[in-house]
Amino acid sequence: ILYVFEEIPKLVASASLGQVYKARLREKGIAIHDDGSARQMSGSSHQVAIKIQRPDVFNLFTLDLFLLVTYGKVADKVFSILTHQIPYHENFL
């Protein structure tokens, strides 16, 4: 980490999906891109944000959405029988 950054990145935000750190790149170091390629950097140091996504967040998120939709449908059915009203979530599904 200290080969690329001037100091240990500092945590600035945290959420259920991931974390964001603030760091300053070294004047000379290696930049690693999304495709895995690396290149030598030169020039002045830059302040950057580092986003770390929690593992399996996509699977957990889709499961949460599925459960919310399923529970909404069940609640709409029950309440439409008890109250004789049009299901609220019917317009969104």
Secondary structure, DSSP 8 states (H G I E B T S, - for coil): -TTTBSS--EEEEE-SSEEEEEEEB-SSEEEE-TTS-EEEE-SS--EEEEEEE-TTHHHHHHHHHHHHHHHHHHHHHHHHHHH----GGGGT-
